[in-house]
Amino acid sequence: MSDISSSVKLKYVKLGYQYLVNHFLTLLLIPFIATVAIELLRMGSQEIFTVLYSLHFEVLHILCSSFLIIFVSTVYFMSKPRTVYLVDYSCYKPPVTCRVPFSSFMEHSRLILKDNPKSVEFQMRILERSGLGEETCLPPAIHYLPPAPTMEAARNEAQMVIFTAMEDLFKKTGLKPKDIDILIVNCSLFSPTPSLSAMIINKYKLRSNIKSYNLSGMGCSAGLISVDVARDLLQVHPNSNAVIISTEIITPNYYKGNERAMLLPNCLFRMGGAAVLLSNRRSDRWRAKYKLCHLVRTHQGADDKAYYCVMEEEDKEGNVGINLSKDLMTIAGEALKANITTIGPLVLPASEQLLFLSSLIGRKIFNPKWKPYIPDFKQAFEHFCIHAGGRAVIDELQKSLQLSGEHVEASRMTLHRFGNTSSSSLWYELSYIEAQGRMKRSDRVWQIAFGSGFKCNSAVWKCIRTIKTPTDGPWSDCIERYPVFIPEVVKL
Amino acid sequence: MGRSQEQGQGQGPIHSIRLSTVGAARPTETGTTHEPTGLDLAMKLHYLKAAYIYSPETARDLTVRHMKDSMFMLFDQIAWTTGRFSRRDSGRPYIKCNDSGTRFVEGQCNLTVEEWLSQPDRSVDEFLVYHQPIGPELAISPLIYVQLTRFKCGGLGLGLSWANIIGDSFSLFYAFNFWTKAITGETIHAPPPSRGDRRFQSPNPTVKDPVSVKQVDPVGDLWVTPNNKKMATYCFNLSVADQISPHFPVNGINSIPVFEIIAGIIWKCVAKVRAEPEPVTVTIIKKDPNDLKPNNAIRNSQVISSVQVDFPVAEATVEELVRSMGEAKDERFGIEEIGGSCDGNLDFVVYGAKLTFVDLSGEDLYEARVMGKSPDSVYCNVEGVGEEGLVVVYAAAKSEERGVTVTLPEGEMEMVKLEFKKCGLIAP
């Protein structure tokens, strides 16, 4: 009983401290305003006018003061960065005919790797613990025995994913192709000539003065890098919109060898893609869903270990694959710490920053053995979208940020239903939160993505209108089944 | 020219073979299983084959993608057939409904449909049906293989190889018709799969020791009929008016039992070739008239009956043989008992345990319309036939004709064909 009562008391102490520190200025201002108000009421209107006349305001003084005020406010509004609004986005839902059930995946694995039973065994253990479900999809070329990853098949997959997502975006937002000012495509591992952005411009007959960019090789965090590029461009170009396509084309990147560390991506990466419409037009403010508050990018590439931890290379037999080092989780943890250190001061309430600062000072000056204070990010955000890179990533982040099951639910369920869709997974997670009806006006969302390099990028969005359910999107036909319980190990 | 039955390799004139997997669109609940009945287990070494050929006008615009997508609609109804076999601790096989899928084979042929159909021995259609037996690893052996062959002119050959343990020929035709409706884009009102008893109604519950089934040496996990002799296949068309009726006194042309007559004639021919011992017992397999599909549409409900005569067959008349076929005894109950005994660890052969005649002529195979057009040709056979041989009789393109596929030991085939020529069944 005393434990419970002491923990309840502690909770109230914490709440009180938070209210005090976060609303410090307001609390200071209230007695001041109260005093002034009481004085004014006491003086009465006649006395007020007498005081004002005695100040001897001349017309010149008044004019200069007004000009100064107008000048300062103009400079302020002009130099304020343009707000970037997220009008809407759409996620690609692969057709059910591309579905890959576990048993089918394992059967293909056993048939293709029939001379390497240890590698097959490894893949099975990964799949059992992966957190993926039975409805994730691979492109048609990978359903062949052996897989048939031709360039034509890769282009077909790209067209299937990108065009479907874009058409859905056009329908949702009423956007006309000729109105697109900026086009950014990010696809890490498939970079044909002409580029995917050129493919889109050709298909939809976009304007000849469009600003198009194609980002490749930047890993799973490239989605937020695209948002960063779009934001910077929207500062320079007034009254414009930007379309971002985030996807990963699986067809050419299916690893055909039997090196274990390189077979891992085959088990986790699945088909997916998203199309996002950003705008800086004031007129879009009323129909936009979110506005971009912060975007922080941290790159650990200067450190050799971080640089080499996700490496595309050839194995002994000449098959190209992505080698994931064993230190991946540690490096991800350090990248996250670096990112948090930058984003913390921007988003955390004053109470948390004060606690973190005192703990930091305390550890430096008094006792280095004090446990470092991990700021409570749950006070800064209502929703979290952690890149669904794998079950281990989500577990690790849940632990280090001290998040509850509900906070990481969007990430886990996206991993279950769609697998690791690389840069677009953040958008599937956001769509999940909306589909569950949890997104309310003024909710803040934190999107965190990791990628090769090693990078950790995060974006903070604020919801500016409550999203009504049911939403249309990739979850529309299955949201009633979610959340599902995902066992630790699925027996195959 | 007969074609030897081979175990699935060597597709002859078909090249550029590509394999992929298709399955069911909706995930099956984990832990779902399907238990074969005793009769199913007795049939496990047999595989049913059917090949449908469609003209270029019908099939030129059908893409592989569309064909695969339509298969998903079919398998949504029969998702359990996309599972894989496993054994219980007692050794009894059962199907784990894990959505592993079926194998889809794509191939090309350098001949046109016309050139292909001009070959007199229709058993070349075996090349249109990709086949692999179940095993040696049960967990990675599909139960169904679908082959799509593109002819030079744009025509299409659709071949289905179907493990008999999941269902009989009538189930296969039902599934294929479902697929063609899906390809054509018709809305299909599939009945909800019934979870009721899959057993058949048998009027003969007291038959023990059925003779139409024979136990064979254990085959373990590779479900292939262990034959000492190599089997060969020969397929031809018969005209009822020209080749069948002359053998039977005319009592009204519409009432002649065409299948029984064909069976009788062939029985006699085989008896003449096999001097000692003659086949005095044969097996007749027909559709169960009491079986009302489509509830439980995929199952083994064919009537397996045995005919025994006590007179020398080679000298008998066709009428006598037809009459004795009328007294065939339904042995399914006995087969069910035997098949399920010892927890399915014993291995049996039904087709070819005795000389077997299968009557598929009641099925209108040409109703399998794609885009409104019937196939140009349909071929039926069974893989894994025992040494006594098999004759399959089915409908041909013209209603007054029948297709006949004969599978016999290689050594007997030429002599039996000679007998056929003597009877006028095939042209000299």
Chai-1 contact restraints between the chains, C-beta under 6 A:
chainA,res_idxA,chainB,res_idxB,connection_type,confidence,min_distance_angstrom,max_distance_angstrom,comment,restraint_id
A,V96,B,A25,contact,1.0,0.0,6.0,A-B,restraint_1
A,T97,B,D69,contact,1.0,0.0,6.0,A-B,restraint_2
A,T97,B,F72,contact,1.0,0.0,6.0,A-B,restraint_3
A,P101,B,D99,contact,1.0,0.0,6.0,A-B,restraint_4
A,S103,B,N98,contact,1.0,0.0,6.0,A-B,restraint_5
A,S103,B,S100,contact,1.0,0.0,6.0,A-B,restraint_6
A,S104,B,T21,contact,1.0,0.0,6.0,A-B,restraint_7
A,S104,B,S100,contact,1.0,0.0,6.0,A-B,restraint_8
A,S104,B,G101,contact,1.0,0.0,6.0,A-B,restraint_9
A,E107,B,S100,contact,1.0,0.0,6.0,A-B,restraint_10
A,E107,B,I140,contact,1.0,0.0,6.0,A-B,restraint_11
A,R110,B,I140,contact,1.0,0.0,6.0,A-B,restraint_12
A,E134,B,P27,contact,1.0,0.0,6.0,A-B,restraint_13
A,H143,B,S20,contact,1.0,0.0,6.0,A-B,restraint_14
A,H143,B,T21,contact,1.0,0.0,6.0,A-B,restraint_15
A,Y144,B,R18,contact,1.0,0.0,6.0,A-B,restraint_16
A,Y144,B,S20,contact,1.0,0.0,6.0,A-B,restraint_17
A,L145,B,L19,contact,1.0,0.0,6.0,A-B,restraint_18
